[in-house]
Amino acid sequence: MLDATKVLLAATGLTLAAAPALAAPGDVPLIERAKLFGNPEKTGARLSPDGKWISFIAPRDGVLNVWVAPAADPAAARALTAEKTRPIRQAFWAPDSSQVLFVNDKGGDENFHMYGVAVAGGEARDYTPFDKVRVMPIGESSTIKDRILIGVNNRDPRWHDVHSLDLKTGKLTLVMQNDGYGGFMADDALTVRLASRPRADGGDDWFKVVGNKAEATPVASYGLDDASNTGPLGFTSDGKTLYWMDSRDRDTSAIMAQDAAGKMTLVAQDPRVDLASGLFNPKSGTIEAYQQDYLKSEYVPVGDAVKADLDFLKAQNKGEFTVTSRTQADDKWLVAFDAVSAPASTWVYDRTAKALKQLYVSRPALVGAPLVPMHPAVIKSRDGLDLVSYLTLPKGADANGDGKADAPVPMVLFVHGGPWGRDVYGYNSYHQWMANRGYAVLSVNFRASTGFGKKFLAAGNMEWGKKMHDDLIDAVDWAVKEGVTTKDKVAIMGGSYGGYATLAGLAFTPDAFACGVDIVGPSNLNTLLGSIPAYWEAGKQQMYRRMGDPTKPEGQAILKERSPLFAADKIKRPLLIGQGANDPRVNVRESDQIVDAMKAKNIPVTYVVFPDEGHGFARPVNNIAFNAVTENFLASCLGGRAEPIGDALKASTAEIRHGAQFVKGLEATTAPAAGQ
């Protein structure tokens, strides 16, 4: 710890936890940050529908771009795009296999445009060249190859009008004007069949669409409790069957098949988890398997169509697998395997020959690195809920890899965002990174996490900073009881809601954590809800009913009570904050406010802002820079290992707006931003 830090802490009466005695790391090599958080060598591979090509995303001059290769000769790959700054992270094939489509934004503003680039080469074409507009894919077809359906909110930023996009000419033709609908479902003929309208109670009404107009009477309705667990998944290609995820009359969502007469037939259900995805035949659109993900994810066949294939892939023992792409002829699949303690790999699966051929390893620099297993655990909350959680232990604390700590080590409670999302089993760069530095890492699916049924989700309603936070504290208590860590050696860290949880942890339970790392976390829930993007209009009522209604005095009072900003003076442990200046979800003001409040009270806080980022850090140089600060911050707080900051910040756009003196090596690498 720097002398300046000691002086300020003494002046304010604050204390830092003493550095713990770590379990000996032995000869475990330090994994370089760049190997964990730099660009993958290849990722996101997709087979073209006709099976002739494979696209993937890979660096070109240091920035992720779209590449393509003949399926018969993957080594003959060539770049199709030449993005110089903003990485391309999502790409998919046009139905006719003539071009790759992708989306991208500018500087993290989330105004995603849709682009297309021909396999033959040439400039990428912007199909939605509008300012402050976000594209929404709506439908594509296995039989109509020259166009797709997209939503564009250029007329009214709150609502996406449905357009037919001619992929050859780029012409947009209005299909349906959207006057208050949150979602649409089209069939294989690219006919819009259903539209959903948000209800005042946070639920949805689904209306049949005839002649591109929604009928007056809904064909399906549900309230808030079912809103996140119910909705259509897609039509079969003949348009006669509609699959639903459906939690009506049950807790966890089942997959249901609805015929033309409206009759619902159960396809699959699991009392532990929601079912919402699976494998659908690329020609017929019929379901062939579903995915269930409780502790781990697995495919369960529906009938025999792909049962032998799934059995074959499971028997390879390469880890959990996901089928990421299928040709329209369904003779070739791309399959990604995740071994957790090895980098993910993608393989071409020949269904006829029952043979696998490796296409690539996403991060070959990690082959042979000292990666460690992840261990699922079910933790009981104080009121009896099952919290599906994931624990990663450093090699120095788990010599035999049995998932039990040999001796207590410092721990990082790593909280997922959303909060309406979930943590899953699998390779996790943050878990591996922190475990390599000597920390146990625990991720908890607290109440309000999705995927575990509507009762578990609803248990988090109006519980931000309350019972949702209690679950995190209960998980820490579990880890202490299990001998994973000691109560005074726990940091809390996360992004988005995880950032909020970090601020709440330090402000509302100021003695529970040794320090915290907040990434794009909201500090004031009233200003958070007052600045949400216009295109979130359809989901606004759900947020109000799960958090508090900022349009009503009682809601404003609840939101203020749950806002860490107004308890910032209670914070007494070190805090690091990272923020994207262009974040449209959690405005930069959310971080500015709490930093200003802490500065006014002389409470130590380090604040890093990236002017070219939004909700999280997409550019690897920025992510690496923030993580360089983070691991040196954690080393001072918890006593783990750290790779020196070195030149990590020089390649980034990081602005150290406050508190460089509180992180070892930070003052020496960069000067504070002007005016700070």
Summary of the structure (lengths in Angstrom):
residues: 676
radius of gyration: 25.1
end to end distance: 22.5
largest distance: 75.4
contacts: 2394
relative contact order: 0.10
helix: 22%
strand: 31%
